[in-house]
């Protein structure tokens, strides 16, 4: 370890005695299964050991005018041949090396792959030699191709959905609760406020290890990732373009030559988002009315593509270090999975195709079978969160911050995502909804064991399809406080600093818990309660932002609140979305009102 390498201050990572005991006495490292040999396979057949053939491939990105700068010594951490990029996980290299896109896919992506490749060429010229740009381009270009293949597969449907354009991000409104957070994190007036969800996500990532150093440039870059994400074919684009101009003019140190920092990881992520967005909007594509998308691709490919599609590698660490090894890929998958759980209903009606639940799980489930599948998805995600905390505590790597903070990323935009309004649709139609939800919770809790901890996330996702059983093993006690938050929480809420937040933020935390747990289960709620819950959820988050914006910059108080918000975001509403997903799998998605 370099003398000046980033070192996580584990004393600030407050864990219960039971959680620390699991870290100290558990055998996570020794028992973790290999990622390429999952016991449960989604379908027979493997991936061949083949490599790209530049002479015969029609890929426009296999040849480059500029060579990547050789690896250079780093002042800080050194995690691979290149200081800030690990080697790519063997199973990922094997899967991508075997993938040969069709001519139709290559024709669709060619202009966007070429534009992305041109941008990468410029990064090669300017490279500081800290990032493995060749490997990074490989993963993103293959993700672009696989994403295009999924688009074309979805377009072949004979039963297309009527798109609900009002649910698209470019139609967003009522996100004013983000304004205070935008000022706190970027020192800019972020308009439209919806783009602040990305700096807020970065703040939550930083809170994972109480990051002692933060830079405004990173928060502004993260806001810019929202520009291409939110673009649509309407006047909303004018506001996004105006913000981008403001950001680049107001923060000249976004330029590496002026900041002295290598932030190519942000620019490459932005370029990928632009390429994928342009590909999606190249023409009108149909998508199925039912959730599953029949794509014919090997499951490893769609899991890999969805992992990189999150651009989570840009958020993995303060210096852009990208862990692309086995555990790092699980972190990337984990950053996608809660989002896809929360968005399955919406994705059906907006035509979003890159959703793991749409790509991995077939139709024809009965409700009991679907509940077993979603309970395994839930338990696998929780086991991944435990492993991520263990890596931070024991191995000084913070890559799991992107997966551990994915659930609150979904909840921070309650109104636009219509979290509770959608929940009301399903609760109203299905009388057994809460009974099913508690059963999913019970089934998931039974799988949070030593055997579950030893199962990589990719294997858990596959087992969710085959309905395979874990071997008997002792329970893991890391989540005891989480169980209590769901089942009682009275002792935690009675403290002066519930969930560890400062006293001036304590009422907000108590109100959020009450809204999302006690009030949610109140049978006397009046019709329309979902929209009211969405509004109140956003206002409570906005109130916290106003309080914290009055502090002097980003402080530990902000970190403590986002940790608490993250825990609350994995509460009863999050579990209930696994019930919605089971219903969508077994029956169908309910059209929005």
N, C-alpha and C positions, 0 to 999 in steps of 0.2 A: 504494500500500500504506500503510495506517495505520502510524504510528510504533510502535504497541503491538500490532500484529497478530501472531498466532502465527506464528513462523518456525521451520521444521524445521532442526535442527542437523545438516546433512548430514555433518559430520565424524564424527559418531557412527555413521552408517550405513556399516558396514564392507563394502566391496565389493572383489572381486579386481581386479587391473589390467585383465584382460580385460573384466570387467563394466563398469568405468568407461569403458573405451574404447568400448563399445557405446553408453553414454549420450552420450559426447562426439562421436563420429564418426557415429553413426546418424542417420537422418532420420525418426524416428518421427512427429513432428508433421506433417511435410510429406507423408509417404506414406500416412498413415492414411486409409482409405476412409471415405466417408460411411455412416452407420449405416442410412440408409433406402434404400440402393441396393446391396444384396448381390447379387453376381454369380450366386449360386446361390439359387434360390427353392424352398421346400418344395412349394408347389403354385401353379398359376396363379391369377391374380386378385389384385387389390389391395384397398386400404382406401379407401373414399370419404371425401371431405372434407365431413363433416357435423358438426353441433354438437347439443348437448343442447337439447331443446325443453321447457322447464319447464311449458308449458301443457298438453302432451299426455302427458308422461311420468308414470308412476306411481311414480317414485322419491320416497321420503319425505325425501330429504336435499338436494334442490335449492333449497329455500327456507330461509332462516335468520332467526331473530328478531333476531340480533345481527350487525352487520357486523364484519368483521375490522379490527382497528386498523391504521391506515395505517403504512407502513414508518417505523421510527424509526432514528436514527443509532446506530451501535454503537461501543463502546470498542475492540473488537478487529477481527476480519476483516469484510469486506463482500464477499460473493460474488454478489450478485444485487440485484434491486429491494428485496427483504427481505434484511437483512444476512446471515442464516444459512440462506438457501435460494436455490439457483440457479433459473433458469428451467427448466421441464420440457422435456426433449428434444423437438424437433418431431415426430419419428416416434412418440413415445409419446403426445403430445397428439392426433395424428391418429388413432391406433388407438383410443384411449379415446373420442375424440369421435364415432367412427363406431359404437361398440358400443351396440346396443339389446337389452337382455335380454328374454327372453320373459316372459309373464305368470307362468308357473310359477316361474321364477327369482325374480321380484319378490315373489311370494307367500311363497316360502321365506325370503327374506332380510329381509322387511319389519320384523319386530320387532327383529331384531338390528341392521339398518341404522339404525332409529329410535333405539335405545338408544345406538349409537355417535354418531349425529348430536347427540343431547342432550348427550353428554359433550363433543363438539367445541364446542357452543354455549357451554358453561361456559368452555372454554379461550379462546374468542373474547372473552368478558367480561374475562378475566384477562390477556389477551395483552400482552406487552411490546413487540409490534410488530417482533420480530426474525425470526420464522418466518412463512412464507407458509402460513397454516393452511388457506386455501381450497384451494390446490393439494395440500396434504398430505391433506386429507379426500377430495378428488376421487380421488387415486390409491388410497387405502385402500378407499373405498366401491366403486370399480370392481373392485378386487381381490376384495372380498367377493362381489360379484355373479358374477364369473367363476369364483371358487371354488365357488360354489353351482351354477353351470351345469355345472361338471365333475362335481360330486357327482351331479346328476340324470342326466347322461349315463352315468356309471359304473353307476348304479342300473338302467339299462335292459338290463344284460347278461343273457343267457340261460344263462351259465355262471359263476355266482358262486363265489368262493373261500370256503372254510370258514376263518373268521378265527382266527388264533392269538393269543388274547388275552394269553397269557403274554409276548408280545413288546411289548405296549403299554407306554408310558413309565410309566403308573400302576401297573404290576406290577414296577417296577424294584426291585432289591435289590442288596446287595453293592457299594455305591458308597462305602464308608468311606474309600477312598483320597482322596476329595475333602475330607474333614473339615479337614485341615491347610490346604489351599488356601482353604477357606471362612473360617477364622479369620484367615489372612493378609490376605485381600482385603476382608472385611466386618466383622471384629471380632465376628462373631456365630457362634453354633453353628447351622449351617445344617442343618435336618432337614426333609425327607429330603435327604441329601447330594447327590442327583442334580442339584438345582437349582444347585449350585456350578459346573456346566459353563458357565453363562452368565457369571458373573464371571470365570471362567478364560478364556473366549473374549474378554472385554473386555480382560483383561490381555494376551493375545496381540495384540490389536489395538493396544494402547498400545505394545507392544514394537516394532511396525513402524517407528516413528520415534523410539523412546526418549523417549516422552512425558515431559517434565520435571515436569508437574503432574498430580496425580491427586486425586480426591475420593472419600471413602468413600461418599457419597450415590449416586454413579454406579454403584459396584459393588453397592450394595444394590438400587438400581432394576433393575440387570441381573438380579440374583437373583430379583426379583419377576416378571420376564418368564417365568421358569421355572414359576411357579405355575400360570398358565392353560395353558401348554404341556403340563404333566404331568398335568393333571386327568383323572380317569376316574370311572367310576361305582362307586366302592368306598371303603373306609375310608381309602385313601391320601389322599383329599381332606382329612380331618381334620388330618393332619400338615401339609399345605400351608397350610391356613387358619391353623393355629397359628403357623407361621413368618411368614406375612404380618402377623399381629397383632403378633408380637414385633418384626419389622423396623420397622414404623411407630411402635411405642411407643419403641423403642430409638434411633431415628434421627429425631428431630423435624424436623431440617433437610431431610427429604424435602419439606417444605412450602416453597414458593418464598418466601413472605413471611418465613420465618425464615432461609432460607439466602441470600436476595438473588440467587439464580440462577434463570434461566428454564429449567426442565427439562420443559417441555410435551412435548418430543419423546419422553421416556420414557413419560409418561402416555398419550399418543396411541397409542404402540406397544402398551402394555398393553391399552388399550381395544380396539384392532383384534384382538389375539390372543383376547380374551374373546369378541368378536362372532363370529369365525370358529370358535372352539371350540364356542360355543353353537349355531351353525348346523349344524356337523357332528353334534352330539349331539341335534338337534331330533327326530330319529327314526332308525330303523335304515335304513341304506343298504347296498345290495349293491355289490360291486365285482368286476371280472372276475378269473377265475383266471389269465388270461394277462396279461403286462405292459402291452401297449398299451391305452389308453382312447380309444375313438372318441367324440370330443366335437363335431366339426364346427365348432370355433372357428378363427379365423385364427391361425396360429402366433405372430404378433406379440402377440396378446392373451394367450395362455397364458404366453409368455416374460415379458411385462410383469407379469402377475399373480404369477408365481412369484418374480420379483425383489422386488416389494414385500412379498410374503407373508413374506419372511425377516425383516422389520422391521430389516434391515441399516442403514437410514438413521439409526436411533437409535445405532448403534455407529460411525458414520463418523468422528467427531471428538470431541475432548474437550468442545467447547461445543455439541454438537448440530447443527453445521452439516451441511446435507443437500445434497449434490451430486446433482441430478436431471437433469443435462445428459447428453449422449451418453456421456461417459466414466464419469460417476457411475452411470448405469444399467448399464453393463457391469460395474462393481464390484458392484452389487447382484445381477446375474445370476451373477457369479463367486462370490458368497457362497452361492448356492443350489446351483450345479452339483456341486462335490465332495461335498456332503451327499447329493445325489440319486444320484450314482454309488455312494456307499457304501451307500445305503439301498434301492436298487431291489429286491433280494431281500426284505428285511424289509417294504418297503411293499406288496408283492404280498400278503403274508400277514397284514398288519395292516389292509388296506383303505385305506391312505393314497393319496389320489388326486393330490395336488399334488406331482408329481415330474416334472421335465422329460423324463426318459427315457421315462416312461409316456405323456407328452402329445405328444411330437414324433416318435417313431420307431415305424414300423408293425411288424406281425408279418410273417413270411414270409421273413426273412433266412436265408441260409445262413451257416455259421460264418465263412467268409472275408469275406463282405460285412459281417457284424456286427463283425468285428475291425477292418475299415477304418473303420467308423463310430465305434467306441469309441476308436480311435487318434486320430481327428480331434478327438473330444471332449477327449482328454487333451492333445493339442498345443495346441488352442485355449485351454484353461485356462492352460497354461504361458505362452503368448504374452501372455495377459491379465495374468498376474503380472508379467512383464517390463515391460509398459506401465505397470502400477501403480507399480512401483519407479521407473520413469523419471519419472512425474508427481510423485512425492514429491521426488526428487532435483533435478529441474529446475523444477518449477512450484509447489513449496511447498503441495501438497495431498495429504492423507493418506487420501482416501476408499478407496483400494485396500487398506487394511489389512483390510477386511472380507472381501475375496476371497482375499488371500494367506494368511489364517489360517483359512480354512474347512476344509482337510483335517485339521489337528490338532484342530479342534473335534469331528470325527467320531471320531478315535482316542482322545480323552481318556476315553471311556467304553467301553473295550474289552469288558468283561464284559456290560454290559447290551445293547450292540449286537451282542454275540456275533460280533465281527469275525473272529477266527481259528476259532471253532467253525463258523461259516458257511463260511469258506474251506476248512476240512477236508472239508465235504460235497462241494464241487465238485472239489477235488484228488483225492479218493478215487474219484469217479465217472468223471472224464475223464482218461485216461492222458496226454493231450497238453497238459494244463493249463499246465505251465510253458513248454513250447515255444510255445504260443499267447501266453503272457504276454510272453515276450521278443520275439516278433514284433510285438505291439502296441507295445511300447517302441520297437523299431526303426522302425516306421512313423511313430510320433509324433515321434521324434527327427528324422526326415527332413523334417518339416513345421515345425520350429522354425527358420525362416529369415526373411530380410527380408520376403518376401511374406507369411509367416504373421504377423509382427509388424504388418504393415499392414492386416490383416483384423480388423475389430471382432469381439468375442466372439459377438454375435448372428449375424453372418454365418458364423462358424465352425460354430455349431450347425446352421445350415441346410445348410451344405456337407456336414456329417456325414451328412445324409440323402441328398443327391444324389450323394455320392461324387465330387464334382468335385475336380480336381487344382489345386494351386497352381502358378503359373508358376515356372519355375526362377529361383533367386536364391541369393545367398551364405548360408551358415549363420550363425545368431546364436550368439555365444559366451558369453552371460550365464550359461548353466546348466552350465558346464564342471565346477564342483565338485559339482553334483547328479549329473551323469553319473558322476563318479568315485565318489560315495557308493554308487551302484548297482553299479558294475562292479569296484571295488577297495576304495578308502577306507583302505587301510593307512596311508598317509602322514598323512591327517587324524586318524586315531584314535591314532597314535603320539605326537602332540603332548601337552604337559603340559595344555593347555587345548583339548581336541578340540572342534571346532565353536564355539570361542570361550567355552566355559563355564568357571567357576572350577574349581580343582583338586578341591575337595571334591564337586563334581557330575560330574566327569569319569568316574568309574566307572559312574555311572548311564547317561550317554550311550553309553559303550562297550557296556554290557550291552543297552541298547535296540537298538543297531545290530546286535549279534550275534544277538539274538533274532529280529529282523525280517528279517535277511538271511542270515547263515550258517546258523543253526539252522532257519530256515524251509525251506531247501532240502535239509536233511539227510534222506536217504532212509530212515534208520533210526528215524525218529520212530515211537512206538507209537500205536496207535489211542487217540483221546481227546486228542491233542496240542493240538487247537484250544482246548479249554476251558482247558488248562494255560497256553497262550500268552496267552489273555485275562487270566487271573489274574496272571501274571507282569508283563504290560504295565501293568496297573493298579497293582500294588504298586510298580513302579519309579517311576511318576509320583507315587504317594503318598510315597515316600521323598524325592523331590526337594522336595515340598511341605513335609515335616517339616524339612528342612535350611533352606529359605528362610524358613519361618515363624519360625525362630530369629533372623533378621535384624531390623533395626530398620525395619519397614515395607517397602513395595514399593521395591526398589532396582534398580539396573542389573543386578545379579546375576540377579534374577528375569526381567528382560527378555532377558538373554543366554540363559538356559535355555529360555525359551519360543520364542525364535528357533531354537535348536538342535532343540527338540522339533518345531517346525513343519517344518523341513527333513527330519527323520527320518520324519515322518508322510506325506511325499510320496515315500517310498521304495518298496521292492518290494511290500509289502502293498497300498499304494494303487494301484499299477499292476495288481496281480492282481485288484482289484475291477473293473477295466475288462474283464478276462477273464470274470469272473462275469457281468457285464452282457451281454457278447457271447453267452455261453451262454444266458442268459435270453431274449435276443432271438431266437436261432436255434433253441432247443429249448424249455425251460421252466424255471421256478424249481423247485428241489428243496425239497419240504416239510421244515420243521424237524423234528428228532427230538424 
